[in-house]
Amino acid sequence: MAEHHSNVSSDLIWEICRANNSYLVKRTSGGGVQFSRDPLNLVNKHSRKYAGFVNDKAVGIHPAEKGGVALVTKKTKHHNRPAANKNEVSWGGHKSGPKLYKGIVNYTAKQGYRADLRQEAVARASAIRQSHRPKKDVPEKKLRGSKARKAAEKESSS
């Protein structure tokens, strides 16, 4: 397990920041559900498990240039220097889906990142890739039955 050099435990940080932090999004509609805007939160759910600013080793996925996907990981060193404690690896849009997902899983596994976040990371990458895909035009609805016969008669008579 990686060393944690901070004077404060991550559990204590979560207890202090749980009710109010800059990433928290509170909604009164929908039963008071709470979301997170944390870039290292894979499912945008406000919970201790997914909070990237609290955990020592966190993983984030976001869109990259030209239809690609970028994997951002939080380093255990330099926790007091935000610019130096993140590592980013990106895959271009030309990379096939299974190769991309395998690359994400291999990178997080070899670097010792949390195994419980791998499935969420692959799901997020898949959703980002699908959002880059152009939408197909909706085909025109074909008339069926009596409406189709009436339309055919109308065209043949005119």
C-alpha positions in Angstrom: 0.0 0.0 0.0 1.3 3.5 -0.7 2.5 5.7 2.0 0.3 8.6 3.1 2.4 11.5 4.3 -0.5 13.8 5.2 -1.0 14.8 8.8 -4.8 14.3 8.4 -6.5 11.0 7.5 -8.7 10.9 4.4 -11.6 9.7 6.6 -11.4 12.9 8.7 -11.2 15.0 5.5 -14.4 13.4 4.3 -16.2 13.9 7.6 -15.3 17.6 7.5 -16.0 18.2 3.8 -19.0 15.9 3.4 -21.7 18.4 4.0 -20.1 21.4 2.2 -17.4 21.4 -0.5 -16.9 23.1 -3.8 -17.7 20.0 -5.8 -21.1 19.2 -4.0 -24.3 19.8 -6.0 -27.4 19.7 -3.9 -30.8 19.3 -5.5 -34.1 19.8 -3.5 -36.1 18.2 -6.4 -35.9 14.5 -6.7 -35.8 13.8 -3.0 -32.8 15.9 -2.1 -30.3 14.0 -4.2 -26.6 15.0 -4.1 -24.1 14.9 -7.0 -20.5 15.8 -7.3 -18.6 17.8 -9.9 -15.2 16.4 -8.8 -13.1 15.7 -11.9 -11.8 12.6 -10.2 -15.2 11.2 -9.5 -16.2 8.6 -12.1 -19.9 8.4 -11.5 -20.6 12.0 -10.3 -22.1 10.6 -7.1 -21.5 12.4 -3.8 -20.1 9.5 -1.7 -16.9 8.6 0.2 -16.1 5.8 -2.3 -16.0 8.0 -5.4 -14.7 11.3 -3.9 -11.5 11.9 -5.7 -10.4 14.9 -3.6 -10.4 12.7 -0.5 -8.9 9.4 -1.7 -5.2 9.0 -2.0 -5.4 7.1 -5.3 -8.2 8.4 -7.4 -9.0 7.9 -11.1 -10.8 10.2 -13.5 -11.8 9.9 -17.1 -12.7 12.9 -19.4 -12.9 13.6 -23.1 -9.7 14.4 -25.0 -9.0 16.1 -28.3 -10.2 14.6 -31.6 -12.7 12.1 -30.1 -10.2 10.6 -27.6 -10.4 9.8 -24.0 -8.0 10.9 -21.2 -7.3 9.1 -18.0 -6.3 11.3 -15.1 -4.8 9.6 -12.0 -3.9 11.2 -8.7 -0.4 10.6 -7.4 0.3 9.8 -3.8 3.2 12.1 -3.7 2.9 15.9 -3.8 -0.5 16.0 -2.1 0.1 19.6 -1.2 0.9 20.6 -4.8 -2.2 20.2 -6.9 -0.4 20.9 -10.2 2.2 18.1 -9.6 -0.1 15.4 -8.1 -2.0 14.5 -11.3 -0.9 12.3 -14.2 -2.7 12.2 -17.5 -2.7 9.5 -20.2 -4.8 9.9 -23.3 -5.9 7.7 -26.1 -6.9 9.1 -29.5 -10.2 8.6 -31.2 -8.8 6.2 -33.7 -8.2 3.5 -31.0 -10.7 0.7 -31.0 -13.0 0.3 -28.0 -11.6 -3.0 -26.6 -8.0 -1.7 -26.9 -8.9 1.5 -25.1 -10.7 -0.3 -22.3 -7.9 -2.8 -21.9 -5.4 0.1 -21.8 -7.4 1.7 -19.0 -7.6 -1.5 -17.0 -4.0 -2.3 -17.5 -2.8 1.2 -16.5 -4.8 1.3 -13.4 -3.9 -2.2 -12.4 -0.1 -1.9 -13.0 0.0 1.5 -11.2 -1.8 0.0 -8.2 -5.0 2.0 -8.4 -8.2 0.9 -6.8 -9.6 -2.2 -8.4 -13.2 -1.3 -7.3 -13.1 1.7 -9.7 -12.0 -0.1 -12.9 -15.5 -1.1 -14.0 -16.7 2.5 -13.5 -13.7 3.9 -15.4 -14.4 1.6 -18.4 -18.1 2.5 -18.3 -17.2 6.2 -18.2 -14.8 5.8 -21.2 -17.5 3.9 -23.1 -20.1 6.6 -22.5 -17.6 9.3 -23.6 -16.8 7.4 -26.8 -20.5 6.9 -27.5 -21.1 10.6 -27.1 -18.5 11.4 -29.7 -20.2 9.2 -32.3 -22.4 11.2 -34.7 -26.1 10.6 -34.4 -27.9 8.9 -37.2 -30.8 10.7 -38.9 -34.2 9.4 -37.8 -35.7 7.6 -40.8 -39.0 8.9 -42.1 -42.0 6.9 -40.7 -43.6 4.8 -43.3 -47.4 4.7 -43.4 -48.9 1.4 -42.9 -52.3 -0.2 -43.6 -55.2 1.9 -44.7 -53.3 5.2 -44.5 -50.6 3.8 -46.8 -53.3 2.7 -49.3 -55.0 6.2 -49.2 -51.6 7.9 -49.8 -50.8 5.6 -52.7 -54.2 6.2 -54.3 -53.8 10.0 -53.8 -50.4 9.9 -55.5 -51.5 7.7 -58.4 -54.5 9.9 -59.1 -52.6 13.1 -59.1 
